[in-house]
């Protein structure tokens, strides 16, 4: 659809990760309208596969006040760092592994009705252990689990995994691997 124009953003609050804005736009008929907009640097995640298993983390998520099962992930918060380099760094931080090979699976917008976050998802193969260096209180207390790929698919389908990037990544990896 064409004819929409972004006019300006007015910063409401700048946090450590995201900024919240009043976004002003015009429609095809020239009418101006406002939307709440969250600006996010983007993120990466990976289905890290080792034989018939994948790695999941169980991490506390403050906005929903509970732990979630997730694939390893992180923000694009280092200036100039590519998504490929970011996921390698994040895998080392979160699960103490680096991949010998990465396959790009997909990218998608999480919640485009209010946020511009773009998530890049990879399939990580040929994992090698490295020293794990956690970043933040939640990562210090998260658990790392090896789960069979088939169980991970079941978890994505039966509601044990509710995190969108994890569901998308697991199902995309399953399709790519013919599972």
C-alpha positions as CSV (number, residue, x, y, z in Angstrom):
1,X,0.0,0.0,0.0
2,X,1.3,3.4,-0.8
3,X,0.5,6.9,0.1
4,X,1.4,6.8,3.8
5,X,4.2,9.0,5.0
6,X,6.1,9.1,8.3
7,X,6.3,12.7,9.4
8,X,8.1,12.8,12.7
9,X,8.8,11.0,16.0
10,X,8.5,12.7,19.4
11,X,10.5,10.9,22.1
12,X,8.5,10.1,25.1
13,X,11.1,7.9,26.9
14,X,14.5,6.5,26.0
15,X,15.3,3.4,28.0
16,X,18.4,1.2,28.0
17,X,17.2,-0.8,25.0
18,X,14.2,0.8,23.4
19,X,12.7,4.3,22.8
20,X,9.0,5.0,23.1
21,X,7.7,7.7,20.7
22,X,4.6,9.5,19.5
23,X,4.9,8.8,15.8
24,X,3.2,11.2,13.4
25,X,2.1,10.0,9.9
26,X,-0.1,11.1,7.1
27,X,-2.4,8.8,5.2
28,X,-3.1,8.7,1.4
29,X,-5.8,11.4,1.8
30,X,-3.4,13.7,3.6
31,X,-5.0,13.2,7.0
32,X,-2.4,13.3,9.8
33,X,-2.6,10.6,12.5
34,X,-0.6,9.5,15.6
35,X,0.6,6.1,16.7
36,X,2.5,4.8,19.7
37,X,5.8,3.5,18.4
38,X,8.6,1.6,20.1
39,X,12.0,1.8,18.3
40,X,14.2,-1.3,18.9
41,X,17.7,-2.0,17.6
42,X,16.7,-5.4,16.3
43,X,17.6,-8.9,17.5
44,X,19.0,-12.3,16.6
45,X,18.3,-15.8,17.7
46,X,19.3,-19.3,16.8
47,X,18.2,-22.9,16.9
48,X,21.5,-24.4,18.1
49,X,21.5,-28.0,17.0
50,X,23.8,-30.8,18.3
51,X,23.0,-34.2,16.9
52,X,19.3,-34.8,17.6
53,X,19.2,-32.2,20.3
54,X,18.7,-28.4,20.4
55,X,19.6,-26.0,23.2
56,X,16.9,-24.1,25.0
57,X,17.3,-21.6,27.8
58,X,14.7,-21.1,30.6
59,X,14.9,-17.4,31.5
60,X,12.9,-15.0,33.6
61,X,11.1,-12.3,31.6
62,X,10.2,-9.3,33.7
63,X,7.4,-7.9,31.5
64,X,5.3,-11.1,31.9
65,X,6.8,-12.0,35.4
66,X,7.7,-15.6,34.7
67,X,10.3,-17.9,33.2
68,X,10.0,-18.8,29.5
69,X,11.6,-21.5,27.4
70,X,13.4,-19.9,24.5
71,X,16.0,-20.5,21.9
72,X,19.2,-18.5,22.5
73,X,18.9,-14.8,21.5
74,X,20.1,-11.3,21.9
75,X,19.9,-7.7,20.8
76,X,21.7,-6.0,18.0
77,X,23.2,-3.6,20.5
78,X,26.9,-3.3,19.4
79,X,27.3,-0.6,16.8
80,X,28.6,-1.9,13.5
81,X,28.2,-5.6,14.4
82,X,26.4,-7.7,11.8
83,X,23.5,-10.0,12.7
84,X,25.8,-13.0,11.9
85,X,28.5,-11.8,14.3
86,X,25.9,-10.9,17.0
87,X,24.4,-14.4,17.0
88,X,27.9,-16.0,17.4
89,X,28.5,-13.7,20.4
90,X,25.1,-14.4,21.9
91,X,25.5,-18.2,21.6
92,X,28.8,-18.0,23.4
93,X,27.2,-15.8,26.1
94,X,24.0,-17.7,26.6
95,X,25.0,-21.4,26.1
96,X,28.8,-21.4,26.0
97,X,28.9,-22.6,22.3
98,X,30.0,-21.1,19.0
99,X,28.8,-22.5,15.7
100,X,31.1,-23.7,12.9
101,X,28.3,-23.0,10.5
102,X,25.2,-20.7,10.4
103,X,22.3,-21.1,8.1
104,X,19.9,-18.1,7.9
105,X,16.3,-19.2,8.4
106,X,14.2,-16.1,8.4
107,X,13.5,-12.7,9.7
108,X,10.3,-11.2,10.9
109,X,8.7,-8.3,12.8
110,X,7.5,-9.3,16.2
111,X,4.7,-6.8,16.8
112,X,4.6,-4.3,13.9
113,X,1.4,-2.6,15.3
114,X,3.6,-0.7,17.7
115,X,7.3,-1.8,17.5
116,X,9.9,-1.8,14.7
117,X,11.9,-4.8,16.1
118,X,13.3,-7.1,13.3
119,X,14.3,-10.5,14.5
120,X,16.9,-12.6,12.5
121,X,16.8,-16.3,13.1
122,X,19.5,-18.8,12.3
123,X,20.2,-22.5,12.4
124,X,23.6,-23.0,14.2
125,X,25.5,-26.2,13.4
126,X,28.9,-27.8,14.4
127,X,28.9,-26.3,17.9
128,X,32.2,-26.0,19.8
129,X,32.2,-25.3,23.6
130,X,33.7,-21.9,24.7
131,X,33.8,-20.2,28.1
132,X,30.3,-18.8,28.9
133,X,30.2,-15.2,30.0
134,X,26.7,-14.2,31.1
135,X,25.4,-10.7,30.6
136,X,22.8,-9.5,33.2
137,X,21.0,-10.8,36.2
138,X,18.5,-12.9,34.2
139,X,21.2,-14.7,32.2
140,X,23.1,-15.4,35.5
141,X,20.1,-17.3,36.7
142,X,18.8,-18.9,33.5
143,X,19.1,-22.6,32.9
144,X,20.4,-24.2,29.7
145,X,18.7,-27.4,28.6
146,X,19.4,-29.9,25.8
147,X,16.1,-31.0,24.4
148,X,15.5,-33.5,21.6
149,X,14.4,-31.7,18.4
150,X,11.2,-33.7,18.4
151,X,10.4,-32.6,22.0
152,X,11.2,-29.0,21.1
153,X,8.7,-29.2,18.2
154,X,6.0,-30.6,20.6
155,X,6.8,-27.8,23.1
156,X,6.3,-25.2,20.4
157,X,3.0,-26.7,19.4
158,X,1.5,-27.6,22.8
159,X,2.0,-24.2,24.5
160,X,5.0,-25.0,26.7
161,X,7.0,-22.6,24.5
162,X,5.1,-19.4,24.1
163,X,7.9,-17.1,22.9
164,X,7.2,-16.2,19.2
165,X,10.8,-16.2,18.0
166,X,11.4,-19.6,19.5
167,X,8.3,-21.1,17.9
168,X,9.1,-19.6,14.5
169,X,12.7,-20.7,14.7
170,X,12.0,-24.3,15.8
171,X,9.3,-24.8,13.1
172,X,11.5,-23.1,10.4
173,X,14.5,-25.3,11.4
174,X,12.2,-28.4,11.4
175,X,11.1,-27.5,7.8
176,X,14.7,-26.9,6.6
177,X,15.9,-30.2,8.1
178,X,12.9,-32.1,6.8
179,X,11.6,-33.1,10.3
